[in-house]
Amino acid sequence: MLHFARWQSTAIVLVIIVGIFAVIPNLVPTSWVSGLPSWLPKERIVLGLDLQGGAYLLYEVDRQDYIDKRLRSLTSDVRQSLRTEPRIGYTGLGVIDGGVQVRVRDATQFDQARQRLSELTNPLAGGLFGSSGVEEFALSEGSNNTLRLTFTEEGLAQRIRSIVDQSIEVVRRRIDELGTTEPNIQRQGEDRILVEAPGGNPEQLKALVGTTAQLTFHIVDTSISGEEAMRTRPPAGTMVLTTSEDDPVEPLRPYVVEEQPLLTGEDLVDAQPSFQQQTNEPVVTFRLTTGGARKFGQVTSQNVGRPFAIVLDDEVISAPVIREPITGGSGQISGSFTVQSANDLAILLRAGALPAALTLVEERTVGPGLGADSIAAGEIAAIVAAVLVAGSMIAVYGLFGVFANIALVLNVVLILGLLSLLGATLTLPGIAGIVLTMGMAVDANVLIYERIKDEARAGRTPILAIDAGFSRALGTILDANITTLIAAVILFQLGSGPIRGFAVTLAIGILTTVFTAFVFTRWMVAIWVRKRRPTTIPV
């Protein structure tokens, strides 16, 4: 057990060197990191929300917003279904009391209408043994040849769950585009999303996360003015949208646009901030998918001379007139943009739209002053723990206590190095995990040294006692650390936020402890035995 082959010694030295090099970027100023040699790791430990400050945002999916939008699209689907040849005459189509209702004029066509609308109930998932699963809508019959589509409870609940999952991915992409490191984004309850983002600009983050960013393109109906449509009623199949209240040129100007969008944000491939060549004003340029470019070319070819409204979250950004067919699959969105707002809009469009609006229900901004206090408290706790542990080991075990302390220092270096290489986030509970690991690390050395003492008392020679102490303590060390590792894995899987940070540092600490307390300490003791050939054990 005390013999190490050359390759084993080389491997141990390499692990130590890699650990030290991985820690170096955390010991120099940020501005120096880019100047480090290319072969040196440049990843740094990311400080969590509780250490460097940032934003804590809790959002709730706006159920009513989703229901209103879904019922509007369902109304359009009903209209299109009934107008399919052979057409079915209807009247009174609209959203009434949380459902879409329509009356069939000809009673002889009622069964045919019911059959067509039953195809719009929208099964959401397949059930067991071939059952139809959950349907989003239920179709019911009323008096006077009326048909009504309403949400089912199970269908709406499943839709909300799906919306939360989609929203988490969209929010994650938006924050990643912003450059915020290691955000914590997770579901809370059935319809809430927690966003914790360390560092950065909380106001910009809030603006990006909370914006739905549903981009659509609509043909403007010029047969009636927007003002007149607001006073009376817009033609069937159209709706009235206005410009933003903050638009400095034409605030709240109404436009009558076709309800069915010709293109949506899903047809976008890329969006980037830019400047208009003639006026040097900030704009957003976009590129369309192949299918989107084809549709865009067809629409612009068929509507030359008509206004084309670009709509973001039900507000008209601009409504340029189509001068000629646009077949290149790219274009630009102009408006009253600043450089920052153009960049933010490009980020939103690249990341995709939220499937429903998010309502901010709780907001906390953690200042960096709290982080500095936390870091200082953590440093003091770590220093005090290290001094007490190191002093106790030297006092009790002498030279072998010095070996244990060297292994302890290497243990902390390896933990920090692994955190850096993994790009992990260090939180205050994570610091607590490191401090706890320091105590656990020397605990393994205590087991080994006490076992060596027992072997020496049993009459073994110093070399045999040391060899037997390491070999027979290994099982106990592995048992203790494996059970703790299992607990850390469970904490990581079931926990969230700070609990996960604690679990990560604890798990990494367990792995490095087995290496430093058993492998590295045994390697040092083997070198000492080979050089000194001791006749007594200094324990």
C-alpha positions, -999 to 999 in steps of 0.1 A, spaced: 0 0 0 29 24 6 45 17 -28 36 41 -56 46 34 -92 61 63 -112 29 68 -132 9 70 -100 31 97 -86 30 115 -119 -8 114 -119 -10 128 -83 14 156 -92 -6 165 -123 -39 166 -104 -22 190 -79 -8 212 -107 -42 214 -125 -60 223 -93 -35 251 -86 -37 265 -121 -75 264 -121 -76 285 -89 -52 312 -103 -79 332 -123 -98 337 -91 -67 352 -74 -60 380 -99 -81 410 -110 -107 404 -136 -89 426 -161 -58 404 -159 -76 371 -168 -77 378 -205 -39 383 -204 -32 350 -188 -15 323 -210 -38 306 -235 -31 272 -220 -41 283 -185 -78 278 -175 -96 312 -174 -129 302 -158 -137 319 -125 -160 310 -97 -193 328 -101 -206 345 -70 -243 338 -63 -271 363 -57 -265 364 -19 -228 373 -24 -227 398 -53 -262 411 -53 -288 410 -81 -324 405 -87 -350 382 -72 -382 382 -94 -413 360 -89 -437 359 -119 -471 344 -122 -486 333 -155 -515 356 -164 -543 330 -169 -568 355 -182 -544 368 -207 -539 333 -221 -576 326 -220 -584 358 -239 -558 351 -266 -567 315 -270 -604 322 -273 -597 348 -300 -577 323 -320 -604 297 -314 -630 322 -328 -609 325 -359 -607 287 -362 -645 284 -359 -650 310 -386 -626 293 -409 -641 259 -402 -676 270 -410 -666 289 -441 -649 258 -456 -668 245 -486 -696 236 -484 -701 267 -463 -724 266 -433 -744 297 -425 -739 311 -390 -745 342 -369 -736 355 -335 -701 342 -335 -681 356 -306 -666 351 -271 -695 350 -245 -690 341 -209 -656 325 -212 -664 304 -243 -668 307 -281 -705 306 -292 -721 304 -326 -756 299 -339 -762 278 -370 -788 295 -393 -801 264 -411 -811 236 -387 -804 210 -414 -767 219 -413 -765 217 -375 -751 182 -373 -725 190 -400 -715 221 -380 -713 201 -348 -690 176 -365 -667 203 -378 -665 220 -345 -658 188 -326 -625 187 -345 -615 219 -326 -617 203 -291 -580 197 -294 -568 166 -276 -537 175 -257 -523 141 -247 -528 105 -255 -542 84 -227 -536 48 -217 -549 19 -239 -556 42 -268 -580 65 -249 -584 100 -262 -566 117 -233 -573 153 -222 -592 176 -245 -586 214 -242 -622 223 -251 -656 208 -245 -683 212 -272 -719 217 -259 -752 224 -276 -777 251 -266 -811 262 -276 -819 278 -310 -792 258 -329 -763 272 -309 -729 255 -303 -705 264 -276 -668 256 -271 -655 261 -235 -623 252 -217 -622 219 -197 -607 221 -163 -581 194 -171 -573 210 -204 -567 244 -190 -546 231 -162 -524 211 -186 -521 242 -209 -509 263 -179 -483 237 -170 -471 236 -205 -470 275 -206 -449 275 -175 -424 251 -190 -422 270 -222 -419 303 -204 -390 290 -183 -371 281 -215 -378 315 -231 -368 334 -200 -336 314 -198 -327 322 -234 -334 359 -228 -312 360 -197 -284 341 -215 -285 366 -243 -282 394 -217 -250 378 -204 -261 372 -168 -241 344 -153 -256 313 -137 -292 325 -133 -316 303 -112 -349 299 -131 -374 274 -118 -411 266 -114 -428 275 -81 -462 259 -76 -485 254 -106 -482 288 -124 -453 307 -110 -417 312 -121 -388 322 -99 -359 341 -114 -327 348 -95 -300 365 -115 -268 376 -97 -252 409 -108 -263 428 -139 -290 455 -141 -322 445 -123 -343 470 -142 -332 458 -176 -336 422 -165 -371 429 -153 -380 446 -186 -367 417 -207 -382 389 -186 -417 405 -183 -422 414 -219 -443 389 -238 -425 399 -271 -452 384 -294 -443 397 -328 -468 395 -356 -473 410 -391 -508 421 -403 -522 436 -434 -539 469 -426 -576 472 -436 -579 507 -453 -616 504 -460 -624 520 -427 -604 544 -405 -592 534 -371 -611 562 -354 -643 552 -371 -638 515 -362 -634 525 -325 -666 544 -326 -686 518 -343 -674 482 -349 -645 469 -370 -654 447 -400 -656 409 -393 -622 393 -392 -604 425 -382 -595 442 -350 -583 476 -338 -548 480 -325 -530 512 -315 -495 525 -313 -478 527 -280 -488 553 -255 -451 563 -253 -447 567 -291 -434 603 -294 -447 606 -330 -482 592 -330 -492 580 -296 -523 557 -295 -530 560 -332 -556 533 -341 -551 509 -370 -577 483 -383 -557 452 -390 -567 417 -401 -570 393 -371 -552 365 -387 -514 373 -387 -496 366 -419 -463 360 -402 -453 356 -365 -421 357 -346 -417 320 -351 -408 327 -387 -377 347 -376 -342 332 -378 -323 361 -364 -327 397 -352 -300 423 -347 -298 460 -337 -286 482 -365 -288 518 -379 -308 531 -408 -283 543 -435 -303 574 -445 -312 588 -410 -287 569 -388 -316 560 -365 -315 528 -345 -335 499 -361 -338 462 -357 -330 441 -388 -344 406 -391 -340 374 -412 -368 350 -419 -369 312 -423 -371 298 -458 -408 292 -453 -413 326 -437 -394 343 -466 -416 326 -491 -448 337 -473 -434 372 -469 -427 374 -506 -462 362 -515 -479 386 -491 -459 416 -502 -464 407 -539 -502 406 -535 -505 437 -514 -483 463 -530 -495 498 -521 -511 487 -488 -499 493 -453 -483 464 -435 -485 466 -397 -456 453 -375 -472 445 -341 -454 437 -309 -476 426 -279 -507 441 -295 -491 475 -301 -483 487 -336 -446 495 -339 -448 508 -374 -470 504 -405 -450 510 -436 -466 509 -470 -454 480 -492 -437 497 -521 -425 466 -539 -424 428 -533 -399 419 -506 -385 385 -516 -351 385 -499 -363 370 -466 -350 400 -446 -363 434 -435 -361 459 -407 -383 472 -379 -381 510 -375 -397 531 -348 -388 555 -321 -360 533 -308 -330 542 -288 -298 521 -291 -307 503 -258 -343 497 -268 -333 484 -302 -308 460 -286 -334 448 -261 -360 442 -288 -335 422 -308 -327 401 -277 -365 395 -272 -370 385 -308 -341 361 -309 -352 344 -276 -388 340 -288 -421 351 -274 -437 341 -241 -468 319 -247 -487 341 -222 -481 373 -202 -462 371 -169 -473 392 -140 -446 403 -115 -459 394 -80 -427 398 -60 -395 417 -65 -364 420 -44 -331 436 -52 -302 424 -32 -275 450 -29 -238 443 -32 -233 456 3 -250 425 17 -228 403 -5 -197 420 8 -208 413 44 -216 377 36 -182 372 19 -164 387 49 -184 366 73 -177 335 52 -140 343 51 -138 348 88 -156 315 94 -133 296 70 -101 311 86 -112 304 121 -122 268 112 -89 263 93 -68 276 122 -86 255 148 -85 223 127 -49 228 118 -38 235 154 -58 205 168 -42 181 142 -7 193 150 -13 192 187 -27 156 186 -7 140 158 25 159 155 43 153 121 14 133 108 -9 163 117 13 185 95 7 160 66 -30 162 73 -29 200 72 -10 201 39 -37 177 25 -64 200 39 -50 231 21 -48 210 -11 -84 199 -5 -96 235 -5 -75 243 -36 -90 214 -55 -126 223 -44 -121 259 -56 -104 247 -88 -133 223 -96 -159 250 -90 -140 273 -114 -137 246 -141 -174 238 -138 -184 274 -138 -204 267 -107 -221 294 -87 -207 299 -51 -234 310 -26 -233 316 11 -245 280 18 -218 269 -6 -192 285 16 -208 267 45 -203 235 26 -166 242 21 -162 249 58 -180 217 66 -158 198 42 -127 210 60 -139 192 91 -148 161 72 -114 160 55 -94 158 87 -119 133 100 -107 108 74 -71 115 86 -82 109 122 -96 75 113 -64 65 95 -41 77 123 -61 61 151 -60 29 131 -22 32 128 -20 36 166 -41 5 171 -18 -15 148 13 -3 166 -1 -12 199 -8 -47 185 30 -51 180 34 -44 143 65 -26 131 61 11 121 60 4 84 35 -24 87 14 -4 111 13 25 87 5 3 58 -23 -16 77 -37 17 91 -43 31 56 -56 -1 41 -80 -10 69 -93 25 73 -102 28 36 -135 9 39 -147 30 68 -137 62 49 -155 51 18 -187 41 37 -189 74 55 -182 95 24 -205 75 0 -235 79 24 -228 116 26 -225 118 -12 -259 101 -15 -274 128 8 -258 155 -13 -272 141 -45 -307 140 -30 -303 175 -18 -293 186 -53 -322 168 -70 -349 179 -46 -336 212 -34 -334 245 -52 -313 277 -52 -290 279 -21 -297 243 -11 -283 232 -45 -253 254 -40 -246 237 -7 -251 202 -22 -227 210 -51 -198 221 -28 -205 193 -4 -204 167 -32 -172 181 -47 -157 183 -12 -164 146 -6 -146 136 -38 -116 158 -31 -115 146 5 -111 110 -6 -83 120 -28 -64 143 -4 -70 124 29 -63 90 16 -43 91 -17 -23 123 -13 -16 118 25 -6 82 19 17 94 -9 34 120 14 37 94 42 52 69 17 79 94 6 87 101 43 89 64 51 112 57 21 136 85 32 136 82 70 130 45 76 114 53 110 118 30 140 89 47 158 56 62 147 53 100 154 16 99 160 
